[in-house]
Amino acid sequence: MAATAPPPTHLSPRGLQRRTPIGHSLFYRIRLALPTDVPHIHKLIHQLAVFEHLTDLFVATDSSLQLRLFTSSPFQSFTIFILEVSQTPFIEHLHLESNSGDAVVAGFVLFFPNYSTLMRKREFCIEDLFMRDCYRRKRLGKMLLSAVMLSMLMSMPNLIISMALFRDLKLRKLHESCV
C-alpha cells in the first residue's frame, strides 16, 4: 500500500475559512488608521524591521509617528490602512475609536500620493505593507492592496488609462528586448 501524501500547504479558494477551526469564521475589516492606532503601528513597523533584518536602523517612536503620520488629511499625505481580524462580526459604530470585541490588528499598508512625470498622472506609492507572521498566506495582504487600489480609483478616475499605458510600455520594452 502506498503511503498517503501529506495535506497540501496551500489555501483553498475559500481562503480564511480553511485555516480557522471547523464551524468558525474569521471576519476582517480594513479601515483608516487613527492617531489611537499609533502603538499598534509602531509595533508592526518594529516587526517589519525584524523581518527585514534592519533593527539597527529602527528609530521610530510612538511620538515621532504621531507627529509625522497624522498631520494632514488622509490621501493628501501619508495614509495608513489597518487590517483587523476577529472571530465575531464587526458592528459598525459611529465612534470607530471604540474597540471591537476580540479584534486584532493583523497588518497595515502605508502609502502616499505622488505625481508620475512619465504618465503625467497622480498616483499612490506604497511605502510599506506588512502582515503579522501568523496572518500571512491568507490573502489578507492582497485585500490591503485592493483597498489601496480602490482608493486610487475613487480619487483618480483616469488611473485605468495610465495603468493600461504602463502595461503597454512594459510589453513594448519586453518585445524590444526579445527582437
C-alpha positions as CSV (number, residue, x, y, z in Angstrom):
1,M,0.0,0.0,0.0
2,A,1.3,3.5,-0.9
3,A,1.7,6.0,1.9
4,T,-0.7,8.8,1.9
5,A,0.6,12.2,0.8
6,P,0.8,15.0,3.4
7,P,-2.0,17.5,3.3
8,P,-1.5,20.4,0.9
9,T,0.1,23.5,2.4
10,H,-1.7,26.0,0.1
11,L,-5.0,27.6,0.9
12,S,-8.3,26.6,-0.7
13,P,-10.0,29.2,-2.9
14,R,-12.3,29.9,0.1
15,G,-9.3,31.5,1.8
16,L,-9.6,32.0,5.5
17,Q,-12.3,29.6,6.2
18,R,-10.0,26.6,5.8
19,R,-7.4,27.7,8.5
20,T,-10.0,28.5,11.2
21,P,-11.5,25.8,13.4
22,I,-14.4,23.9,12.0
23,G,-17.6,25.8,12.3
24,H,-15.7,29.1,12.9
25,S,-15.3,32.1,10.6
26,L,-12.7,34.8,10.5
27,F,-14.0,38.3,9.9
28,Y,-11.9,41.2,8.7
29,R,-12.2,44.9,8.1
30,I,-9.9,47.4,6.6
31,R,-10.1,51.0,7.9
32,L,-8.2,54.2,8.0
33,A,-5.7,54.3,10.9
34,L,-6.4,56.8,13.7
35,P,-4.0,58.5,16.0
36,T,-5.1,56.0,18.7
37,D,-3.6,53.2,16.5
38,V,0.0,54.6,16.8
39,P,1.1,51.9,19.4
40,H,-0.1,49.2,17.0
41,I,1.6,50.8,14.0
42,H,4.8,51.2,16.0
43,K,4.8,47.5,16.9
44,L,4.1,46.5,13.3
45,I,6.9,48.7,12.0
46,H,9.3,47.1,14.5
47,Q,8.2,43.6,13.4
48,L,8.8,44.8,9.8
49,A,12.3,45.8,10.8
50,V,12.9,42.4,12.4
51,F,11.6,40.7,9.3
52,E,13.9,42.7,7.0
53,H,16.9,42.3,9.4
54,L,17.0,46.1,9.8
55,T,16.5,46.5,13.5
56,D,19.7,48.6,13.7
57,L,18.0,51.2,11.6
58,F,14.8,51.2,13.5
59,V,14.5,54.6,15.4
60,A,10.7,55.3,15.2
61,T,8.9,56.1,18.5
62,D,5.2,56.5,19.2
63,S,5.6,60.3,19.4
64,S,7.6,60.6,16.2
65,L,5.0,58.5,14.3
66,Q,2.2,60.6,15.9
67,L,3.9,63.8,14.7
68,R,4.6,62.7,11.2
69,L,1.7,60.4,10.2
70,F,-1.4,62.3,11.3
71,T,-0.7,66.0,10.5
72,S,-2.6,66.0,7.1
73,S,-5.9,64.7,5.9
74,P,-5.9,61.1,4.6
75,F,-5.0,60.7,0.9
76,Q,-3.3,64.2,0.9
77,S,-0.1,62.9,2.6
78,F,0.8,59.7,4.3
79,T,-2.2,57.4,4.7
80,I,-2.4,54.1,6.6
81,F,-4.9,51.4,6.3
82,I,-5.2,49.0,9.2
83,L,-6.4,45.4,8.7
84,E,-8.2,43.9,11.7
85,V,-9.4,40.3,12.1
86,S,-12.0,39.0,14.5
87,Q,-13.8,35.7,15.2
88,T,-17.0,37.8,15.7
89,P,-18.6,40.0,13.1
90,F,-17.7,43.7,13.2
91,I,-20.5,46.0,14.2
92,E,-20.3,49.4,12.6
93,H,-20.1,52.1,15.3
94,L,-20.4,55.8,14.9
95,H,-17.2,56.0,17.0
96,L,-14.6,53.9,15.3
97,E,-12.2,54.5,18.1
98,S,-14.0,52.1,20.4
99,N,-12.6,48.6,20.5
100,S,-14.5,45.9,18.7
101,G,-14.5,42.9,21.0
102,D,-11.8,40.4,20.0
103,A,-10.5,42.4,17.1
104,V,-6.7,42.0,16.5
105,V,-4.6,44.2,14.2
106,A,-3.2,41.8,11.6
107,G,-1.3,44.2,9.4
108,F,-1.1,47.6,7.7
109,V,-0.2,49.4,4.5
110,L,1.3,52.9,4.4
111,F,1.0,54.8,1.1
112,F,1.2,58.4,-0.1
113,P,0.3,60.5,-3.2
114,N,2.8,61.2,-5.9
115,Y,3.0,62.5,-9.4
116,S,4.3,60.5,-12.2
117,T,6.1,62.7,-14.7
118,L,6.2,59.8,-17.3
119,M,2.5,59.3,-17.1
120,R,1.6,62.9,-16.2
121,K,-0.8,61.4,-13.6
122,R,-1.3,61.4,-9.9
123,E,-0.5,58.0,-8.3
124,F,-0.2,56.4,-4.9
125,C,3.1,55.0,-3.9
126,I,3.1,52.1,-1.4
127,E,5.9,52.5,1.1
128,D,5.2,49.6,3.4
129,L,2.8,46.6,3.5
130,F,3.2,44.3,6.4
131,M,1.2,41.4,7.8
132,R,2.0,39.7,11.1
133,D,3.5,36.3,10.7
134,C,0.5,34.3,11.8
135,Y,-1.7,36.1,9.3
136,R,0.5,35.6,6.2
137,R,-0.5,33.4,3.3
138,K,-4.2,34.1,3.9
139,R,-4.7,36.6,1.1
140,L,-5.0,39.4,3.6
141,G,-2.1,41.4,2.1
142,K,-3.9,41.3,-1.3
143,M,-7.0,42.7,0.5
144,L,-4.9,45.6,1.7
145,L,-3.5,46.2,-1.8
146,S,-7.1,46.0,-3.2
147,A,-8.2,48.7,-0.7
148,V,-5.4,51.0,-1.9
149,M,-6.3,50.4,-5.5
150,L,-10.0,51.1,-4.8
151,S,-9.0,54.3,-3.1
152,M,-7.0,55.3,-6.1
153,L,-9.8,54.5,-8.5
154,M,-12.2,56.6,-6.4
155,S,-9.9,59.6,-6.2
156,M,-8.3,59.4,-9.6
157,P,-10.7,58.2,-12.4
158,N,-8.0,58.4,-15.1
159,L,-5.9,55.8,-13.3
160,I,-7.2,52.9,-15.5
161,I,-5.8,54.7,-18.6
162,S,-2.4,55.3,-17.1
163,M,-2.2,51.6,-15.9
164,A,-3.0,50.4,-19.4
165,L,-0.4,52.8,-20.8
166,F,2.2,51.4,-18.3
167,R,1.3,47.8,-19.2
168,D,1.7,48.7,-22.9
169,L,5.1,50.3,-22.2
170,K,6.3,47.2,-20.3
171,L,5.1,44.9,-23.1
172,R,6.8,47.1,-25.7
173,K,10.1,47.0,-23.7
174,L,9.9,43.3,-23.3
175,H,9.2,42.9,-27.1
176,E,12.2,45.1,-27.9
177,S,14.5,43.1,-25.7
178,C,13.4,39.9,-27.5
179,V,13.9,41.2,-31.0
